[in-house]
């Protein structure tokens, strides 16, 4: 793809500079993890800048991934992978009592798995052993803990 094609790509939304950076990050991700190619054939990637959830990335679970193209390239690749994993697992389709807690659980599992693969999401949710526990069990534990407490449980910042 030449520069003109990248800038005109309707699956990437943002300034020309952001589009180039997102395109490059997407190519790097697909090179290291080709299994995500089916996701990026249909998903729109939008540069949401600092207004993106946590200033970094989020997804609606189906059609869109919002990223902050201002991040350094390696972090952008890792955040893009994190959001693709939410889509792959259909995390946003889960009917749960407390979606915020469900998101914390799924973020913790994804981040723990990525750390086990040698990748690191800065400022991401950290719960020891989340990957081996799985999102469903972790969510149930967090929900039980929350209901037993008078104040909201405290977690490290979510993505």
N, C-alpha and C positions, 0 to 999 in steps of 0.2 A: 504494500500500500504506500503510495507516495504522500507527501505532506498535504497536498490539496484534498486527497481522499480522506485523510485523517480528520482534517478540519471540517469537512462536510459530512462526516459520519453521524447519522441521526441517532445512533445508540449511545453517543457520548455527548453530554450537554455541558457547556461551560465556555469560557473564553478560549481562543485558539491555543494559548499557552497551556491552559488546563487540559484541553483535549489532547494535546501532544503528550503531556505528562501521564495522563490517565491511560492513553493508548499504549505507551511504553510499559507502564506498570502492568497492564492487562496482558501484554505479550509475555512479559517475564513470568507472570503467574501461570499462564497457560503452558509455558515451556517447562516449568517445574512441576505443575499439576495439571496435565492435559484432561483429567477427568472433569474439570469444570467447564470445558468447552461448550457443552449443551446449555449451561446457564447463560453464558455470555453471548449466545446466539440470539437470545430473546430479551435479556435484561437491559434496561437503559441505565447507564452510569451517569450520575449528575454531580457536578461540582457544586456542593452546597456551601463551600467555604467554612469559615469558623462557626456558622450557624448550624452546621451539621451536628447531630446528636453527639454530645461530648466533644464537639469540635473535630471529630475524627471520621466516623462512619456509622451508617445505619441502613436498614433495608425494610421494605414493606413485605418481604418474604416471597414476592412473586415477580413483580415487574420492574422494580427500581432499586438501585443501590445509590445512596448519597455518600459522597466522600469529600474530604477537604483536600483538594489538590495542592494545597500549600505545604503538606507534609513532605518529608524527605522521601525519595523514591522507594527505598526498602520498606519503610513503614507503610507507605501507600500500598505496596504489594501485599504485605501481611494483613492489613485491614481489609483489603479487597478479598483476600482468601477467607478471612473470618466471616465477612458478610455473605460470601458465596456458600459457606458451610451452613449458615442459617437457612438459606434457600434450599440447599441440597437436602437438609433434614426436615424441611417443612415446619420449622419451629414456629412460624407465625400463624400456622393453621390450627394450632393446638387450642382447644377450648378449655381454658383453665379459670379458676376462681380469681386469681391475682396475676394478671399478665406481667406486671412489673417484676414480681418475684420469679416468674417463669423465665423472663428475659435474663435476669441475674443468673439463674441456674444454667441456662443454655450458654450464656457468655462464659461462665466459669468453666464449663466442660470444654468448650471450643478452645479457650485460652490455654487450659491445662494440656489438652491434646497437642496444640501447636507448640507449647513449651517442650513437651516430650519429643517433638520432632526437631528441636533446636531453633524454633522461631520464638520471638518474644513480642507481645503486644504491650507497649508501655501504657501505664495507667489503666489497664484492663482489670476486670474482676478476677480476684485470686481467691480460690477456696481449695485448700490442700486436698488431693485425692478426688477431685471432681470428676475427672475422666473415668476413673475406675468405678465411681459410684453411678454415673449416668445422670442425665438431666431429670428424668422422671423421679427417681429416688431423692436426688438432691432437692428438687422442688418441694416434694412432700415434706422433707425434713425442715426446709426453710419455712414453709407454710405453718407447720406445727409449732416451730419455734416462735414465729411471729404471733400466732394466736395465743401463745402462752406468756407473751411479754406485754407489758403495759405501754412500752414505747417501741418505735420501729427499730428492727435490728440494724446494725451498722455494717456496711460492707465497703470494700474498697471501690473506687469509682468505676462505674460500668462504662462500657464503650458506647 
